[in-house]
Amino acid sequence: MKTLLDREDLVFNPPELGCVLYLPGLPGGGSKIYDRSPYGTPGSITGAAWKRLPSGLWCLNFDGTDDKVTVTSGGLDGITDSFTVKVWFKKDANKGIGAIFIKNSYTFSIVTEAIGGVGTTAHIRCYVGGTNYEDFVVRPLSIVNPTVWLCFGLTYDGTTARVYKNGQAHTANTSAGKSAAATGAMYIGRFEPGGGYEFPGDIAILQIIRGTVWTELDFQNSFNREKHLFGVWSH
């Protein structure tokens, strides 16, 4: 019988109804990462390297210089009412701003940054809707130690955006009338077009669900199912 470390694949639950992107971290054949959502939109890898964790899970490592993954529109265009995003990441120490993903400039994105270092000075900004990157932003401060694996969640119900860390609600911001109706390709690990905001570290299991807003219990359950893959045992 194969142990977890011996296996070449890991079994994930099928994506739920409304899932438009699901990148669970399984190697897709070198230059691709496969989308397990019904849209099946693969991401094209530029520079980022496959990395296998002790649990057997594969993730992508970004060098913070020019690595990126490009995902064509698929089911990501026109998300205007509600959505849920969940992603695992670990940022390298002493590095600056890095984009987890950006779509259509800032209108639908998660960006990490560090002011004066890491640890409690780190910020994670979530941009949702509007025509300017400052139109609607959730800025949860004091995200503890982003240099260890972190399960991060973002929801938007058409009015209020909420963020979650390791299954627990963190902060919220309300701005009526905003939307995330971004079109075009989405970029993981780097700001595009034009470059910048290169993410230094590891990203895994990016999932985007439209038309559904997860509750804190949903995020807790997801975190508890997956935390052993990243060596995380508590919130």
Wavefront OBJ file of the C-alpha trace (Angstrom):
o trace
v 0.000 0.000 0.000
v 1.375 3.402 -1.003
v 1.804 6.049 1.622
v 0.876 9.671 1.040
v 4.489 10.483 0.218
v 4.719 7.635 -2.317
v 1.708 8.670 -4.319
v 2.007 10.643 -7.531
v -1.390 12.217 -7.109
v -3.696 13.378 -4.370
v -7.456 13.042 -4.434
v -9.495 16.219 -4.112
v -13.240 16.557 -3.823
v -14.967 17.503 -7.100
v -15.455 21.272 -7.418
v -18.782 22.517 -6.179
v -21.538 24.052 -8.272
v -20.530 27.446 -9.612
v -16.788 26.802 -9.511
v -15.142 28.644 -12.419
v -11.487 27.983 -11.560
v -9.933 25.189 -9.487
v -6.161 24.736 -9.519
v -5.531 22.113 -6.819
v -1.774 22.001 -7.270
v -1.380 18.789 -9.215
v 1.375 18.951 -11.853
v -0.101 19.559 -15.266
v 2.781 18.549 -17.480
v 5.549 21.102 -17.098
v 4.278 24.320 -18.638
v 0.595 23.905 -17.729
v -1.470 23.742 -14.557
v -4.820 22.132 -15.182
v -8.135 23.624 -14.139
v -10.387 21.033 -12.459
v -13.485 23.234 -12.731
v -16.125 22.470 -15.404
v -14.532 25.175 -17.576
v -11.240 23.289 -17.820
v -9.211 26.429 -18.496
v -5.521 25.552 -18.005
v -2.993 28.070 -16.786
v 0.141 28.637 -18.869
v 3.237 28.696 -16.677
v 6.045 31.129 -17.415
v 9.105 30.614 -15.255
v 7.355 29.345 -12.106
v 8.692 25.961 -10.976
v 6.833 22.923 -9.702
v 7.574 22.193 -6.051
v 6.558 19.087 -4.124
v 5.749 19.537 -0.450
v 6.542 16.868 2.169
v 2.858 15.869 2.118
v 3.111 14.964 -1.552
v 1.150 18.001 -2.757
v 2.538 19.907 -5.713
v 2.471 23.704 -5.743
v 4.047 26.412 -7.871
v 7.042 28.404 -6.685
v 7.471 31.968 -7.988
v 10.885 33.636 -7.938
v 9.593 37.190 -7.383
v 11.279 38.425 -10.557
v 9.348 37.495 -13.686
v 7.416 34.273 -13.020
v 3.694 34.118 -13.725
v 0.753 31.932 -14.702
v -1.683 33.161 -17.347
v -5.294 31.938 -17.258
v -7.509 32.905 -20.186
v -11.002 34.132 -19.380
v -12.919 30.842 -19.132
v -15.672 31.330 -16.576
v -13.931 34.243 -14.881
v -15.403 37.060 -16.972
v -18.328 39.133 -15.782
v -18.477 38.128 -12.116
v -20.806 40.918 -11.041
v -22.832 39.847 -8.007
v -21.179 37.413 -5.646
v -18.171 35.140 -5.468
v -15.816 33.225 -3.190
v -12.041 32.937 -3.545
v -9.823 30.578 -1.576
v -6.078 30.139 -1.975
v -3.070 28.838 -0.030
v 0.189 30.756 -0.210
v 3.517 31.217 1.520
v 5.528 34.346 0.859
v 9.327 34.496 1.020
v 10.792 36.677 3.743
v 12.007 40.226 3.191
v 10.335 40.668 -0.163
v 8.033 43.479 -1.253
v 4.647 43.640 -2.958
v 3.446 40.502 -4.680
v 0.244 39.682 -6.570
v -1.531 36.426 -5.743
v -3.667 37.127 -8.786
v -4.735 40.163 -10.784
v -7.472 40.393 -13.415
v -8.138 43.523 -15.465
v -5.642 45.693 -13.573
v -6.976 45.829 -9.998
v -10.703 45.271 -10.420
v -10.537 41.692 -9.193
v -7.333 40.869 -7.333
v -5.504 39.876 -4.172
v -2.182 41.584 -3.517
v 0.222 41.035 -0.623
v 2.705 43.602 0.528
v 5.124 44.193 3.341
v 5.857 47.595 4.799
v 9.232 47.632 6.465
v 9.569 43.865 6.506
v 7.336 40.925 7.299
v 5.311 39.571 10.181
v 2.771 41.940 11.711
v 3.751 44.693 9.251
v 2.408 42.654 6.331
v -0.771 43.689 4.558
v -3.055 41.839 2.197
v -5.186 44.015 -0.055
v -8.216 42.756 -1.963
v -9.453 44.927 -4.794
v -13.034 44.340 -5.926
v -14.797 46.308 -8.647
v -14.715 49.923 -9.670
v -12.624 51.645 -12.319
v -9.755 52.651 -10.055
v -7.702 50.373 -7.845
v -8.654 52.412 -4.780
v -12.415 52.373 -5.506
v -13.094 49.429 -3.243
v -10.343 47.802 -1.286
v -10.303 45.540 1.757
v -7.112 45.993 3.729
v -6.787 43.450 6.497
v -3.810 44.495 8.560
v -1.575 42.482 10.873
v -1.789 39.232 8.940
v 0.435 37.171 11.193
v 3.597 35.849 9.550
v 2.839 35.466 5.840
v 6.132 33.559 5.528
v 4.387 30.376 6.659
v 1.583 28.678 4.730
v -1.626 30.684 4.979
v -5.126 29.769 3.806
v -6.698 33.010 2.617
v -10.324 33.566 1.650
v -12.230 36.441 0.054
v -15.979 36.730 -0.464
v -18.181 39.389 -2.018
v -21.985 39.433 -1.872
v -22.570 42.445 -4.104
v -22.220 44.884 -1.224
v -19.721 43.657 1.329
v -16.333 42.031 0.873
v -14.987 39.836 3.673
v -11.637 38.188 4.159
v -10.716 35.038 6.084
v -7.438 33.695 7.425
v -7.064 29.989 8.169
v -10.806 29.533 8.358
v -11.546 32.514 10.577
v -13.202 35.817 9.651
v -10.683 38.636 9.632
v -12.193 41.904 8.387
v -14.800 43.346 6.024
v -15.526 46.424 3.961
v -18.863 47.572 2.552
v -19.255 49.546 -0.648
v -22.598 49.305 -2.406
v -22.740 49.196 -6.175
v -19.282 47.830 -6.850
v -18.729 44.703 -8.884
v -15.951 42.498 -10.160
v -17.021 42.520 -13.792
v -13.456 42.206 -15.042
v -12.744 40.718 -18.463
v -9.684 39.285 -20.152
v -6.928 37.046 -18.857
v -6.080 36.575 -15.190
v -2.474 36.528 -14.063
v -1.196 34.628 -11.052
v 2.022 35.701 -9.375
v 2.618 38.919 -11.306
v 0.935 42.137 -12.441
v 0.144 42.095 -16.156
v 0.150 43.612 -18.648
v 3.302 45.550 -18.062
v 4.875 43.548 -15.273
v 5.431 44.377 -11.625
v 4.139 43.119 -8.260
v 5.987 39.839 -8.730
v 5.051 37.372 -5.998
v 7.972 35.703 -4.209
v 6.963 32.325 -2.810
v 4.530 29.443 -3.212
v 0.885 29.385 -4.339
v -1.461 26.375 -4.264
v -5.117 25.333 -4.614
v -6.525 28.557 -6.024
v -10.313 28.220 -6.241
v -12.877 30.760 -7.482
v -16.638 30.174 -7.189
v -19.176 32.562 -8.674
v -22.700 33.029 -7.380
v -21.805 31.613 -3.955
v -20.656 33.295 -0.747
v -18.951 30.951 1.678
v -19.617 31.346 5.378
v -16.999 31.232 8.087
v -17.992 27.602 8.689
v -17.350 26.805 5.017
v -13.851 28.253 5.271
v -13.207 26.425 8.544
v -14.224 23.111 6.993
v -12.038 23.691 3.944
v -9.079 24.709 6.097
v -9.458 21.641 8.317
v -9.602 19.320 5.288
v -6.427 20.691 3.719
v -4.209 22.020 6.511
v -2.252 18.772 6.895
v -1.045 19.138 3.301
v 0.807 22.306 4.290
v 1.993 21.314 7.766
v -0.439 23.757 9.393
v -2.211 22.435 12.467
v -3.928 25.427 13.993
v -5.505 28.738 13.075
l 1 2 3 4 5 6 7 8 9 10 11 12 13 14 15 16 17 18 19 20 21 22 23 24 25 26 27 28 29 30 31 32 33 34 35 36 37 38 39 40 41 42 43 44 45 46 47 48 49 50 51 52 53 54 55 56 57 58 59 60 61 62 63 64 65 66 67 68 69 70 71 72 73 74 75 76 77 78 79 80 81 82 83 84 85 86 87 88 89 90 91 92 93 94 95 96 97 98 99 100 101 102 103 104 105 106 107 108 109 110 111 112 113 114 115 116 117 118 119 120 121 122 123 124 125 126 127 128 129 130 131 132 133 134 135 136 137 138 139 140 141 142 143 144 145 146 147 148 149 150 151 152 153 154 155 156 157 158 159 160 161 162 163 164 165 166 167 168 169 170 171 172 173 174 175 176 177 178 179 180 181 182 183 184 185 186 187 188 189 190 191 192 193 194 195 196 197 198 199 200 201 202 203 204 205 206 207 208 209 210 211 212 213 214 215 216 217 218 219 220 221 222 223 224 225 226 227 228 229 230 231 232 233 234 235
